Amino acid sequence: MENKPIVTCHGEQELFSSIHVELAQSLPREVVEWRRSYGRAPKMINVDVNFVPYNSDLLPTENDRKLLQLPVFHIYWTECPDADAYKMCVKNDISAWQQSLKECNVSDWLIVLVETSNPKRGNKQKFLPRTSVLDKIRNDFCSKQSDRVIVLHEPNNPVPTPRAQDSWQLFMQRLRYLVLLAYNRVLGRFEELIRAERESRNNKDWNFCQYFLLQEELAFMFETLRQFEDALVQYDELDALFSQFIINSSAGATPKWLSDFQAPCNCWDGLNLSKPVNMDKRELLERGKPTLLDVRNYLFSRQSALLFLLKRPSEVAYRAQNFMHNCVQELKILEVSMPQGSIACWVFLSCLEVLQKCEKSSDTAHINTYSHYTASLWLYAQKKLNELGELGGLMPDTSPTSEQLNSVVDLLSGMGQTAEVGARENSPNQMLREALSSQDSFSKHYLELSELAMGTFKHIGRMRSAKLIGKDLASFYMKTGELHKAESFLSDALKVYEAEGWGMMTASTRKELAGCYKKLDNNLKYLKLCCQLAADKFVDPDRMNYFKEINRVAAIDVPQTEEKEKALYLWDFIFAPPTLSLDPPNGRVGKEEVINIKVTFTSNLPAPITLHQITLQLHDQLSLASGGGESQPIRLEKSPSQDSLQRLRSLDARAQVSGREKGGVIPVFGSEVKFGEESRKLVETSSLVCTNANVILQRQDSSTSLKKNKDVVTKEMCSTTLVLQDIELKPGKNELEFKFQSAENGTFEAKQLICQIYNAEFLANLEQYCTEIEVFSKEAQLTITTESDLLCGIPQDITLHLTTGYTPIPESTTLAITTPTSLAILPSKSEEYEVESVDDGGKVRFVEGVKSNEEIDLRVGVVADMCRQSEGNKQNIQFSVECPWSETVMTTLEFTNPFTFKQRIYTAGQRKFLQVTVESSCDLTFELSGQSLEVTGDRLLTLTPLHPIKSIPLQGNQSVSYVWEAKPVPDTSQPAGPLGFHYSVSYRPIMPSPVTSQDQPLKSISCDFEIINFETLFMITSIIKPPKKEELCKAGTLCTLDVAIKMLDTPPPAATTPTPSGDTPTPSTKPNPPKSLMYEIDTEGGMWAVCGRSTGVVAMPSKQSGVTEVTLEVIPLIAGFLPMPDIRLSQYLKGVDPNEGSHPLAESSGEQAKKTISSSNTKPTILPFSESQVYYCSKACQIRVLPESNLSTVEVAVF
């Protein structure tokens, strides 16, 4: 719209006319900020208005519902020279002008006082300054609004002075500011009117058409201000309000004004986007007699006009489809009576109108954006044109009847009723009239629309939608008899549906394509589709019909041999992928041996079918790698990992043959290896490079299908063929078994499985399963096994498992066994072989020969020596067998001692007891007897056994203990140093071993051990006494702990001094200094608390049998029978100079001890005693502690 807001001018019109042009051009030149009310975001706009002479008739009235024709601002122009002239005429004129504005409640005005230079007046200006007029105007009319009057200095001066320029700029700023204030006031008042009108929409006399025109005035105003977004919001609100009224009417009462829209519709003109405002439709709204289509057409045309002004044609196309779908639904909701096909005409005309307008308004840079939305419009128009063609009998396979011709005439009469619609060239109205005029014209326009829709969908990448349109074209071409074109479209659509897994759409397309092939007499492709349809679960009603067609078409003889070779189909058409299993499972057999190949697959056909022949093809990889055979070339395909390097090389050789013969693209790879340091020669990096990657990765043509050559299969000529004939397959799971036998060595791979039904063959490639059969001449193989863990000292059998293979073993063949001296071979003899023992092992000699392909177990008895004490509990022994037909077989046998030994010393005062425990480390049961313990070295002790001298059974994984009391021999000197002991025991298994049934003789096993600190040096006795006048201790009461430390008569070990070399210490003759001991009371159990220090150092007397007593105060914390506090005793050594030789550590530990002491300087050293050196006499005693009498809850310790 070209309308602008109106500003009136009053006063001296000649003065205003002289500056009108400059004013109209300067006002919109600069952008100003427009601050809206209600917290709306400010906007930058150009103030552009239309200046008109003042007329009181233009002023708004109280009930005025117009906005665009009303002035928004008023200016009074005057060039009053002096105050007298002002008083005589100007003042009265301004007063009348303002009075008329106040009567109409107008407060947006401005008085402009223009100063011009007049040379005739000369110096008169010095006596009568013009500012006095300004003061009078300000005092008379602008006393409270000083910004409502402004002076404009010499606006018509051809050479403006700086003062004139400043006054002009100030005038422009003031005028823009006041006009924007006027905008806010006028728009705010009008918005309040709209809001009040909308709030009364539930009144009975409310009318949507009147409200529409009211809010459209606000939209027009925003449009004149070039605020197209705000104008669009007004129409969007009207659209939403109207839609909500229609939706509510379906669930409740219909307003009176909405009932008028339910009248029959006799005009279904489409959209008209050629003009910004469709005045014909707006006049219908003003008269209150529009139809639903009129309102919708006008509303969307106004929205589209604003969107085009905003340079957003793609949004017009986006809104168009939703607009048309919603409008069709609203016609159904309101039950508007329209002739059949009229809605299709309206949709078709509207789609083409939007498409033509968008195409004109869109540049090539945004074609991709708006094509995403126009594609659906092309499709919508094509659907509606198809609907009109069927309604009017214009389809190729029909002839229009008189009734259909009359319906077409009625449809044509209801569209294009306006003159401007019919006058436009190539308008949608003309196109539709031409399309409905004849069948040829209809076909032309229908195909043109379909091609445009398909091309647009392909352009935006929506291939599925494009293929769906192709199906519609295929149906159309089927009706026209152009079957080859229909076959092309259906095939393309089918490939897309199959690739994306659309089951129902795939089945539907296959049905149509099968009908096409049947009419074309293309039996090969028709048979393929019949197989797929018969095996498709989505075709349940017609599956049996297609199954019968399989037998009928497959039985048709193809006259040419080349055609017979083409009657080859994928296995997946009617069967599930097969699985192969071998017996034996590893697939390795010898010559002339039979291997069973079981093929399992599922038949998807609805009924049993007889296979005339089913063939399993095998090929020898060795002959293929060497270039033998006449197999057809294969393609390079992605397959699972290969079993061997030889297989990978063979496939690579076959692929290169394929590339040479077929001209295919074969990847040529080159390798590159980079090393690290030259001295180390370690691989740092490696790479695999394809030298023709640009050929392999080249862009595929857009017409290429998603899975190129998916249905192309090739029948290969293989070296071996296994055939089964006349096999009946049932629906569901089926199992077939082939037998394979070869007289030559080789590796045979299952290549293809082919089933034949009359002249049709269905082929499954089996290469991806990597099913291989290895045929070889088996050589004798020997493996060494044991049935259980091997034990030292016990006869056991080792099994030599012999497989003869392809060559028999003659009589008297000897196997030489080599073992170390620690493993002895036990001789044995049986009917088939005998075992002999020799110095370095043994021999196994076959008494009878062994036939080929047989297995035999040779049991060899062995017994291993016990492990040495220094070697641990296990030993590894090499066991090797020298075979005359192959290399020596070697293995390592691990033997374990059946027993382990543990020893411990116990002290009771000065008495000593030794305990030796024998633990079984296996599951066998043994009989132990003849146990003995002897002292080794110069020490003399009497060992008295405390256990009965008899045989004792030792169960598996159990233990047996023996105890001796050790007494020193009186009147003998006891040299210093540790005590050595030698323990021995005899054993034999009570039950036969797992591999031997004869009784075992007794065998002996022994061990040596040492005890370092044997003598008891100190005895500790402790007693706790209650407080005085108390018989028993009480919890929380202070008690006395008396500790007595007694040094026994047993002489301590003699001190030694190191030799000059520091290797062997010798007895020292230096006197022993007084010993210092440190005691420590352990109260960690939470039963006792020590008052004071819990540790201390005491000096023992130098004489033997001396006693040192220590008294401490303790408090029992709980009641009950409490154990005595633990007392730990350690040797306390003061730091001395190691060079003086007076330190005990220096005397007994040599140079290393001196270094340690020297590093510690004068710090004391604490050496704990071993368990056997200190005897705690009171360790098992308990003290009765009574609870406190004033406690309601008492903790009691019970042991």
ROBAGU-540258 format. One record per residue (C-alpha): residue in one letter; x, z, y. Coordinates in steps of 0.5 Angstrom, whole numbers, plus 2048, in hexadecimal, padded with zeros to 3 digits. Example, Ala and Ser with C-alpha at 12.3 -4.5 7.8 and 13.67 -1.06 7.14 Angstrom:
A8198107F7/S81B80E7FE/
//
This chain:
M800800800/E8027FE807/N7FE80480B/K80280980F/P800810812/I7FD80F818/V7FF81281F/T7FB811825/C7FE81082C/H7FA812832/G7FC81283A/E80080D83D/Q7FF807838/E80480283C/L80980783C/F808808834/S808801833/S80F800836/I812804831/H80D80382B/V8127FE828/E818803828/L814809826/A811805820/Q81880381E/S81C80981F/L81780E81C/P81880D815/R82080B816/E822812813/V82081680D/V81E81D80F/E81C82380A/W815824809/R81482B807/R80D82C803/S808832802/Y8078367FC/G80F8367FA/R80F82F7F9/A81682C7F9/P8188297FF/K8198217FF/M81C81C804/I818817807/N81781280D/V812813812/D80F80D813/V80880D817/N80380881A/F802809821/V7FB807824/P7F780982A/Y7F480F82B/N7EC80F829/S7E8815828/D7E4812823/L7EA81281E/L7EB81981E/P7E981D818/T7E2820817/E7E0826813/N7DE82380D/D7E281D80D/R7E581B806/K7EA816809/L7F1817809/L7F481080A/Q7F080E810/L7F1814814/P7F7815819/V7FC81B817/F7FF81C81E/H7FD81A826/I80281982C/Y800819833/W805815837/T80681683F/E80B814844/C80881884A/P80D818850/D80B81E853/A807825853/D801822858/A80081C853/Y80082184D/K7FB825851/M7F681F853/C7F681B84C/V7FB81D847/K7F9824846/N7F1823845/D7F381D840/I7F782183C/S7F282783C/A7EC822839/W7F181F834/Q7F3826831/Q7EB828832/S7E982382D/L7EF824828/K7ED82C828/E7E682A827/C7E8826820/N7ED82C81F/V7F3828820/S7F982B821/D7FE826820/W800823827/L80682282C/I806820833/V80C81C835/L80E81C83D/V81281583E/E818815844/T81980F847/S81E80D84C/N81B80A853/P81F808858/K81A80785D/R81980F85D/G82180F85F/N823817861/K81C819860/Q81D81C859/K82282185C/F81C824860/L81682385B/P81A824854/R81682184E/T81782884A/S81182B84E/V80C82684A/L80F829843/D80F830845/K80782F847/I80682B841/R80983183D/N806836840/D7FF833840/F7FF830839/C805833835/S80683A837/K80683C830/Q80983682D/S80F833831/D81082E82C/R80A82A82D/V80D827833/I813823834/V81681F83A/L819818838/H81E81683D/E81E80E83F/P81C80B838/N81C80483B/N82380483E/P8267FE83C/V82D80283C/P82B80983A/T82F80F83D/P832814838/R82C81983B/A827813839/Q82A813832/D82A81A831/S82381B833/W82181582E/Q824818828/L82181F82A/F81A81B82B/M81B818824/Q81D81F820/R817822824/L81281D822/R81481C81B/Y81482481A/L80D82481D/V80A81F819/L80D822813/L809828815/A803824816/Y80482180F/N80482880C/R7FE82B810/V7FA82480E/L7FC824807/G7FB82C806/R7F482B809/F7F2825804/E7F58297FE/E7F182F7FF/L7EA82A800/I7EC8277F9/R7EE82D7F6/A7E78307F8/E7E482A7F5/R7E782A7EF/E7E58317EE/S7DE82F7EE/R7DE82A7E9/N7D982E7E4/N7D482D7E9/K7CE8297E8/D7CF8247EE/W7D68247ED/N7D881C7EC/F7DF81A7E9/C7DF8137ED/Q7DE8177F4/Y7E481C7F2/F7E88167F0/L7E88137F6/L7E98197FA/Q7F081B7F6/E7F18137F7/E7F28147FE/L7F78197FD/A7FB8147F8/F7FA80F7FE/M7FD814803/F8038157FF/E80480E7FD/T80480C805/L809812805/R80D80E800/Q80D8147FB/F80B8107F5/E80C8167F0/D80781B7F4/A8028157F4/L8038147ED/V80281B7EB/Q7FB81A7EE/Y7F98157EA/D7FC8187E4/E7F781E7E6/L7F181A7E6/D7F38177DF/A7F481E7DC/L7ED8207DF/F7E981A7DD/S7EC81A7D6/Q7EA8227D5/F7E38217D8/I7E281B7D2/I7E58207CD/N7E18267CF/S7DB8217CF/S7DC8207C7/A7DB8287C6/G7D682A7CB/A7D18277D0/T7D38217D4/P7D38217DC/K7CE81D7DF/W7D38197E3/L7D68187DC/S7D08157D9/D7D080F7DD/F7D680D7DA/Q7D380D7D3/A7CF8077D6/P7D08007D2/C7D67FC7D4/N7D57F57D6/C7DC7F47D9/W7E37F57D5/D7E87F27DA/G7EF7F47D8/L7F47F77DD/N7F57F47E4/L7FC7F67E6/S7FD7F07EB/K7FB7F47F1/P7FD7FB7F3/V7F57FD7F4/N7F07FA7F0/M7EA7FA7F6/D7E57F77F1/K7E67FD7EC/R7E68027F2/E7E08007F5/L7DC8017EF/L7DF8087EF/E7DD8097F6/R7D68077F4/G7D680B7EE/K7D48067E9/P7DB8057E5/T7DB8047DE/L7E08087DA/L7E58027D9/D7E48017E1/V7E78087E2/R7EC8087DD/N7EF8017DF/Y7EF8037E7/L7F28097E5/F7F88067E1/S7F98017E6/R7FA8067EB/Q7FF80A7E7/S8028037E5/A8038017EC/L8068087EE/L80B8077E8/F80D8007EA/L80F8037F1/L8138087EE/K8178037EA/R8148057E3/P8117FF7E0/S8138027D9/E80F8087DA/V8098047DB/A80A8007D5/Y80B8077D2/R80480A7D5/A8008047D3/Q8008057CC/N7FD80C7CC/F7F980A7D2/M7F58047CD/H7F58097C7/N7F280E7CB/C7ED80A7CF/V7EA8077C8/Q7E980E7C5/E7E68107CC/L7E180A7CB/K7DF80D7C4/I7DE8147C6/L7D98127CC/E7D680D7C7/V7D68077CC/S7D38017C9/M7D77FB7C9/P7D77F47C5/Q7DB7F47BF/G7E27F17C1/S7E27F37C8/I7E67F97C8/A7EB7F47C4/C7EB7F07CA/W7EC7F57CF/V7F27F87CB/F7F57F17CB/L7F47EF7D2/S7F77F67D4/C7FD7F57D0/L7FF7EE7D2/E7FE7F07D9/V8027F67D9/L8077F27D5/Q8077EC7DA/K8087F17E0/C80E7F57DD/E8117EF7DB/K8117ED7E3/S8137F47E5/S8197F57E0/D8207F37E1/T8247F17DC/A8287F77DC/H8227FB7DA/I81F7F77D5/N8227FB7CF/T81E8017D2/Y8177FE7D3/S8187FA7CD/H8178007C9/Y8108017CB/T80E7FA7CC/A80F7F87C5/S8097FD7C3/L8057F97C8/W8067F27C5/L8057F57BE/Y7FE7F87C1/A7FC7F17C4/Q7FE7EE7BE/K7F97F37BA/K7F37F27BE/L7F47EA7BF/N7F47EA7B7/E7EE7EE7B7/L7EA7E97BC/G7ED7E47B8/E7E97E77B2/L7E37E87B6/G7E27E17B8/G7E47DE7B2/L7EB7DB7B5/M7EF7DD7AF/P7F27D77AB/D7EE7D87A5/T7E77D87A8/S7E37D47AC/P7DF7D77B2/T7D77D87B1/S7D27D77B6/E7D27DF7B7/Q7D97DF7B8/L7D97DA7BD/N7D47DE7C1/S7D87E47C0/V7DE7E17C3/V7D97DE7C9/D7D77E57CA/L7DE7E87CB/L7E07E37CF/S7DA7E47D4/G7DC7EB7D5/M7E37EA7D7/G7E67E77DD/Q7E07E87E2/T7E47E97E8/A7E67E37EB/E7EE7E57EC/V7EF7E67E5/G7EC7DF7E3/A7F07DC7E9/R7F77DE7E6/E7FB7D97E2/N7FE7DC7DB/S7FA7E27DC/P7F87E67D6/N7F17E47D7/Q7F27DC7D6/M7F77DE7D0/L7F17E17CD/R7EC7DC7CE/E7F17D77CC/A7F27DB7C5/L7EB7DB7C4/S7E97D47C5/S7EC7D17BE/Q7EF7D37B8/D7F67CF7BA/S7F67D37C0/F7F57D97BD/S7FA7D87B8/K7FF7D67BE/H7FE7DC7C2/Y7FE7E17BC/L8057DE7B9/E8077DF7C0/L8057E67C1/S8087E87BA/E80F7E57BB/L80F7E87C2/A80D7EF7BF/M8127EE7B9/G8187EC7BE/T8177F27C2/F8177F67BD/K81D7F37BA/H8207F47C1/I81F7FB7C1/G8227FC7BA/R81B7FE7B7/M81C7FA7B1/R8167FD7AD/S8117FB7B2/A8147F47B2/K8137F37AB/L80C7F67AB/I80A7F17B0/G80D7EC7AB/K8087EE7A6/D8037EC7AB/L8067E67AC/A8067E57A4/S7FF7E67A3/F7FE7E17A9/Y8027DC7A6/M7FF7DD79F/K7F87DB7A2/T7FB7D57A5/G7FE7D379F/E8067D37A1/L8087D879B/H80F7D779C/K80F7DA7A3/A80B7E07A0/E8107E179B/S8157E17A0/F8127E77A4/L80F7EB79E/S8167EB79B/D8197ED7A1/A8147F37A1/L8157F579A/K81D7F579B/V81C7FA7A1/Y8167FE79D/E81B7FF797/A82180179A/E81D80679E/G819809798/W81280779A/G80E807794/M807806796/M80980079B/T80E7FD796/A8097FD790/S8047FA795/T8097F4798/R80B7F3790/K8047F178F/E8037EC795/L80A7E9793/A8087E978C/G8027E578E/C8067E0792/Y80B7DF78C/K8057DE788/K8027D878C/L8097D578D/D80A7D5785/N8107D9786/N8107DC77F/L8177DF780/K8167E3786/Y80E7E4784/L8117E777D/K8167EC781/L8107EF785/C80B7EF77F/C8117F477C/Q8117F8782/L80A7F9783/A8097FA77C/A80E80077C/D80C802783/K808809783/F80580778A/V801801787/D7FD805782/P7F6801782/D7FA7FA781/R8007FC77C/M7FD7FA776/N7FB7F3779/Y8027F277B/F8057F4774/K8017EF771/E8047EA776/I80B7EC774/N8097EA76D/R8067E376F/V80B7E1774/A8117E3770/A80E7DF76A/I80E7D876E/D8147D476D/V8197D2772/P81B7CA771/Q8217CB774/T8277CE772/E8297D0779/E8237D477A/K8237D7773/E82A7DB776/K8267DD77C/A8217E1778/L8257E7779/Y8227ED77C/L8257F477E/W8247F9779/D8217FE77E/F81B7F977F/I8177FC778/F81C802776/A81F808778/P827808778/P82A809771/T82E80E76F/L83380D76A/S836813765/L83B81275F/D83C815759/P842817759/P841819760/N848818762/G848811760/R84E81075C/V84E80D755/G85380A750/K85380374D/E84D801749/E84980874B/V84280874D/I84080B754/N83980C756/I83680A75D/K83080D75F/V82C80A765/T82780E768/F82280B76D/T81B80B770/S816806770/N811806776/L80D801773/P805803772/A80580176B/P80A7FF765/I80E7F9765/T8127F5760/L8197F3761/H81B7ED75E/Q8227EF75E/I8267F5762/T82E7F4763/L8347F8764/Q83A7F5767/L8417F8766/H8477F5768/D84E7F7767/Q8527F976D/L8597F776A/S8577F0769/L8547F0770/A85A7F2773/S85F7ED76F/G85A7E7772/G8577E676B/G8507E576A/E84B7E176E/S8477E6772/Q8447E5778/P8477E777F/I8447EE781/R8437F1788/L8477F678B/E8427FC78B/K84280378D/S843807786/P84480E784/S84B810783/Q84F80C77D/D852810777/S85980D777/L85D80977B/Q85D803776/R856802777/L85780277F/R85C7FD77E/S8577F977A/L8527F977F/D8567F7784/A8597F1780/R8517EF77F/A84F7F0786/Q8557EB789/V8537E6784/S84C7E7787/G84E7E678E/R8527DF78C/E84C7DC788/K8477DE78D/G84A7DE793/G8487E5795/V84C7EA799/I8517EE795/P8547F4798/V85C7F3798/F85F7FA799/G8667FC79B/S86980379A/E86E80679E/V87280D79D/K8768117A2/F87B8167A0/G87E81C7A3/E88581E7A4/E8898197A0/S88D81E79C/R887821799/K88381B798/L87C81E798/V87681A79A/E87381C7A1/T86E8177A1/S86B81179E/S86580C7A0/L86180779D/V8608017A1/C85B7FB7A1/T85E7F57A3/N8587F17A4/A8537F67A7/N8517F27AD/V84E7ED7A7/I84B7F37A3/L8487F77A9/Q8457F07AD/R83E7F17B0/Q8397EF7AB/D8337EA7AD/S82D7ED7B0/S8297E97AB/T82D7EC7A5/S8287F17A1/L8297F87A0/K82C7F7799/K82F7F0799/N82E7ED792/K82B7F478F/D8277F078A/V82D7EB788/V82F7EC781/T8357E977D/K8357E8775/E83C7E9773/M83F7E676D/C8427EC769/S8477ED763/T8427F175F/T83A7F175E/L8367F675B/V82F7F3759/L8287F6757/Q8227F2756/D81A7F3757/I81A7FA75A/E8147FD75C/L814801762/K80F806764/P80D80976B/G81280E76D/K819810769/N81C80C764/E82280D760/L82680775D/E82C808759/F832802758/K838803753/F83E800755/Q8447FF750/S84B7FB752/A8517F974E/E8557F9754/N8587FE758/G8567FE760/T852801765/F84A7FE765/E84680076B/A83E7FF76B/K83D7F9770/Q8367F7770/L82F7F976D/I82A7F376C/C8237F3769/Q8207EC768/I8187EB768/Y8177E4767/N81B7E076C/A81C7E6771/E8227EA770/F8237F1774/L82A7F3775/A82D7FA776/N8347FB779/L838800775/E83E800779/Q83D80677D/Y83C80B777/C84380A775/T84180A76D/E84780876A/I849808762/E850808760/V852805759/F859807757/S85D808751/K85E80F750/E86481274F/A86581974B/Q86581F750/L86782674F/T86482C754/I866833753/T861838754/T860840752/E859843751/S85B84A754/D86084D758/L86684E755/L869855754/C871857752/G87285974B/I86C857748/P86B851744/Q86784C747/D865844746/I86683F74A/T862839749/L865832749/H85F82D74A/L861826748/T85D820749/T86081A745/G85D814749/Y85E80D747/T86480E743/P86381273C/I86981873B/P86C817734/E86E81C72F/S874821730/T874820738/T87882673B/L876829742/A87C82D744/I87B833748/T88083674D/T87F83D74F/P884843752/T88784874E/S88284D751/L87C84974D/A87C848746/I878843741/L87484673B/P874842735/S86E840732/K86B83A72E/S86483772D/E861831729/E86382C72F/Y86982F732/E86E834731/V872838737/E87A83A736/S87E83E73A/V88583C73C/D88A83F740/D88883C747/G88183C746/G87D839740/K87A83273D/V87383073B/R87382B735/F86D827733/V86B82872C/E86682272C/G86681C731/V86081C737/K85C816738/S85B81373F/N856815744/E85681C741/E857823743/I85B829740/D85D830742/L863833740/R86483A740/V86B83D741/G86C844741/V871847746/V87384E748/A87785074E/D87C856750/M87985B754/C87B85B75B/R88185E75E/Q880864762/S883861768/E87F85A768/G87985D769/N87285D764/K872855763/Q877850761/N877848761/I87984475B/Q87A83D75B/F87783A755/S878832753/V87682D74E/E87A82774C/C87682274A/P87881B747/W87381774A/S874819751/E87881E756/T879825755/V873829757/M87583075A/T87183675D/T87283D75F/L86F84275B/E86E84975F/F86E84F75A/T86C85675D/N86E85D75A/P868860756/F86A867759/T86D86A760/F870871761/K86F876766/Q87287D766/R87188376A/I87488A76B/Y87089176B/T87289876E/A87089F76C/G8748A476F/Q87B8A276C/R87889E766/K878897766/F874892762/L87588A761/Q86F886760/V87087F75E/T86A87A75E/V86987475A/E86486F75D/S861869759/S86186275D/C85D85E758/D85785E754/L85A86074E/T85A86774A/F860869748/E86386F744/L868873747/S86D878743/G87487A743/Q87487C74A/S87B87F74C/L87E882753/E885883754/V88A885759/T89088075B/G89688275F/D89A88975F/R89488D761/L89189275B/L88A89375A/T885895755/L87F891754/T879894751/P87388F74F/L86D892751/H86988D74D/P86888C746/I86D887742/K86888273F/S86587B740/I86187A746/P85C874747/L85D87174E/Q85686D750/G857866754/N85886875C/Q85886F75A/S85E87475B/V86187A757/S866880759/Y86B884756/V86E88A759/W87488E758/E87789575A/A87E89475D/K88289A75D/P88A89B75F/V88E89D759/P8918A475B/D8988A675C/T89A89F75E/S89C89C764/Q897896767/P89B89176B/A89888E771/G894888772/P88E88576F/L88B885768/G88A87F764/F88587F75E/H88487A758/Y87D879756/S87B87574F/V87587474B/S873870745/Y86D86B746/R869866742/P862863742/I85C86773F/M85886173F/P85A85A73D/S85C856743/P858850745/V85C84B742/T85F84F73C/S85C852736/Q861856732/D86385D734/Q86985E739/P86F862737/L87186873C/K875866742/S87986A747/I87986A74F/S87D86E754/C87E87075B/D88387475F/F882878765/E88587D76A/I88388376E/I887885774/N88588C776/F88388F770/E884897771/T88089B775/L88389E77B/F87E8A277F/M8778A677D/I8728A7783/T86D8AD782/S8688AE787/I8628B3788/I85D8B478D/K85B8BB78F/P8558BD793/P8558C1799/K8568C9799/K8508CD797/E84D8C7794/E84D8C578C/L84B8BE78D/C84D8B8792/K8478B6797/A8468AF79A/G8498AF7A1/T84D8B67A0/L8558B67A1/C8588B779A/T85F8B7798/L8638B2794/D8698B4790/V86E8AF78D/A8748B1789/I8798AB788/K87E8AD782/M8848A9780/L8858A9778/D88B8AA774/T88C8A3773/P8928A1776/P89189B77B/P89589577A/A89C89577B/A89E891782/T8A288B781/T8A7887786/P8A8880786/T8AE87D784/P8B3879789/S8AF873787/G8A8876787/D8A6874780/T8A687977C/P8A588177E/T8A988677B/P8A788E77B/S8A8891781/T8AC898781/K8A989A788/P8A48A0788/N89D89F789/P89A8A1790/P8948A6791/K88E8A1790/S8898A1795/L88289F793/M87C89D797/Y87589E795/E86E89B798/I86789E797/D862898795/T85B89A798/E858893798/G853895794/G84F898799/M84F89F795/W8548A3799/A8578A37A0/V85E8A67A1/C85F8AA7A7/G8668A87AA/R86A8A37A7/S8698A07A1/T87089E79F/G8778A279F/V87E8A279D/V8818A8799/A8888A9796/M8888AA78F/P88E8B078D/S8948AD789/K8938B1783/Q88F8AF77D/S8888B277C/G8878B3783/V8808B4786/T87E8B278D/E8778B4790/V8738B1796/T86D8B4798/L8688B079C/E8618B279F/V85B8AD79D/I8548AD79E/P84F8AA798/L84A8A579C/I8458A5796/A8428AA791/G8438A978A/F8488A9784/L84E8A5788/P8548A3786/M85B8A5788/P85E8A178E/D86389C78C/I86A89E78D/R86F89878E/L87689A78D/S87C895790/Q884896790/Y886897798/L88D894799/K8908967A0/G8948907A4/V89B8917A3/D8A188C7A4/P8A288879D/N8A988879E/E8AA88F79D/G8A688E796/S8A2894797/H89B891797/P898890790/L896889791/A89D887792/E8A088B78C/S89B888788/S89A88178A/G8A087E78C/E8A2879792/Q89B877793/A89887E794/K89E87F799/K89C87979D/T89487B79D/I89688279F/S89B8807A5/S89587C7A7/S8908827A8/N8968867AB/T89388D7AB/K88C88C7A9/P88A8907A3/T88888C79D/I88288E798/L88288C791/P87C88D78D/F87D890786/S87A88C780/E87488F77C/S879892776/Q87D89677B/V87889A77E/Y87389E77A/Y86D8A177E/C86A8A777A/S8648A877E/K8628A177E/A85C8A2779/C8598A977C/Q8538AA780/I8518AF786/R84A8B1786/V8488B178E/L8418B4790/P83D8B1795/E83C8B479C/S8378B979C/N8348B77A3/L8338B07A1/S82C8AD79F/T82F8A779C/V8358A8798/E83A8A2795/V83C8A478E/A8418A078A/V8408A0783/F84689D77E/
//
